[in-house]
Amino acid sequence: MATSTGNGWAQLRQQTRSLESQTDTLFHTYSRFASTPNISPKPTEEETKTESQIQELLEKRESLITQLTRLLDSESLLTASALKQSNLTLHRTHLHEHRQTLTRLRSQLSESRAKANLLSTVRSDISAYRASNPESAEADYMLDERGRIDRSHG
C-alpha cells in the first residue's frame, strides 16, 4: 500500500510540476500583450486563447493538489512525511501566486486598453476640433512657427 501511495504521489506531483512550468510559460506570453505599444481596443484571439489556457491549467492544478491532499490524508501518520507536507504547501503557494499573477495581468491589460482608448479619443477630439475650426488651426500653426523661429535665434 505504501508503495502504491508513493508511486501515486510521485506521479501526481510530477504532473503538478509540469503544469506549473506550462503556466509560467503562458504567463510570459500573456504578459507581452500588456506591453504591446499599440494595444487593440478588444482582446485579440491569441490573448483570449492564452488566458483561457492559463485558467484551464490553474483548474487542473487545483484538482491535482486536491488529489495530493487526499492521498496524503489517506496515509497513516507514520508514513506521511514532512517532505510531502512541505511539497504540498509549496504547490498550494505556487497556485495562489499564479492566481494573483493572472489577476494582476488582467488588470494591467485593462488599464493599457483604457489608456490607449483615452489617447485615441483625445486625438480624435483634437482632430475634429481642428477640422471644424480652420482659423484656429491656422493660428496654432503660426504660433508654433513663431516658437520655432524664437528658439532658433535665441
Secondary structure, DSSP 4 states (H G I P E B T S, - for coil): -HHHHHHHHHHHHHHHHHHHHHHHHHHHHHHHHHT-TT--SS--HHHHHHHHHHHHHHHHHHHHHHHHHHHHHHS-TTT--HHHHHHHHHHHHHHHHHHHHHHHHHHHHHHHHHHHHHHHHHHHHHHHHHHH-HHHHHHHHHHHHHHHHHHHH-
